[in-house]
Amino acid sequence: MNSNYALHEMLEVHELAAFKTVCMTKSKTMQALVTDPELKQILQQDVQLSQQQLQELGGVLSKVTLT
């Protein structure tokens, strides 16, 4: 995989990671507030998926070489 990215591309990935972090935080917060077990399970799945996606985005950002 080519890890040479333009500055605007790196900033786009960073913006995605920031947005995903906010979404994950909201899902974690909502888990404590909801009473429906099915909704809690959906929120837990979203948190787990978000954590995985953030790790992947972090891996991309850690390998970036600006051109």
C-alpha positions as CSV (number, residue, x, y, z in Angstrom):
1,M,0.0,0.0,0.0
2,N,1.3,3.4,-0.9
3,S,1.5,5.6,2.2
4,N,2.4,8.8,0.3
5,Y,-0.6,11.1,0.8
6,A,-1.2,14.8,0.1
7,L,-1.9,17.0,3.1
8,H,-5.6,17.3,2.4
9,E,-5.9,13.5,2.2
10,M,-4.3,13.1,5.6
11,L,-6.5,15.8,7.0
12,E,-9.6,14.0,5.6
13,V,-8.6,10.8,7.4
14,H,-8.0,12.8,10.6
15,E,-11.4,14.4,10.3
16,L,-13.0,11.0,9.8
17,A,-11.3,9.7,13.0
18,A,-12.4,12.7,15.0
19,F,-16.0,12.3,13.8
20,K,-16.0,8.6,14.5
21,T,-14.6,9.3,18.0
22,V,-17.6,11.6,18.7
23,C,-20.0,9.0,17.4
24,M,-18.5,6.3,19.6
25,T,-18.6,8.6,22.7
26,K,-22.3,9.2,22.0
27,S,-23.0,5.5,21.7
28,K,-21.2,4.8,25.0
29,T,-23.1,7.5,26.8
30,M,-26.5,6.4,25.4
31,Q,-25.8,2.9,26.6
32,A,-26.0,4.1,30.2
33,L,-29.3,5.9,29.5
34,V,-31.3,3.4,27.6
35,T,-33.4,0.6,29.2
36,D,-34.2,-1.5,26.2
37,P,-31.9,-4.5,26.0
38,E,-32.0,-4.7,22.2
39,L,-31.0,-1.1,21.8
40,K,-28.2,-1.5,24.4
41,Q,-26.9,-4.4,22.3
42,I,-27.0,-2.3,19.1
43,L,-25.1,0.5,20.8
44,Q,-22.5,-2.0,22.2
45,Q,-22.0,-3.4,18.7
46,D,-21.6,0.2,17.4
47,V,-19.0,0.9,20.0
48,Q,-17.0,-2.3,19.2
49,L,-17.2,-1.5,15.4
50,S,-16.2,2.1,16.0
51,Q,-13.1,1.0,18.1
52,Q,-12.0,-1.3,15.3
53,Q,-12.5,1.4,12.7
54,L,-10.6,3.9,14.8
55,Q,-7.7,1.5,15.1
56,E,-7.6,1.1,11.3
57,L,-7.7,4.8,10.8
58,G,-5.0,5.2,13.4
59,G,-2.9,2.7,11.5
60,V,-3.3,4.7,8.3
61,L,-2.4,7.9,10.0
62,S,0.7,6.4,11.6
63,K,2.1,5.3,8.2
64,V,1.4,8.6,6.4
65,T,4.2,10.3,4.5
66,L,3.2,13.7,3.2
67,T,4.1,14.6,-0.3
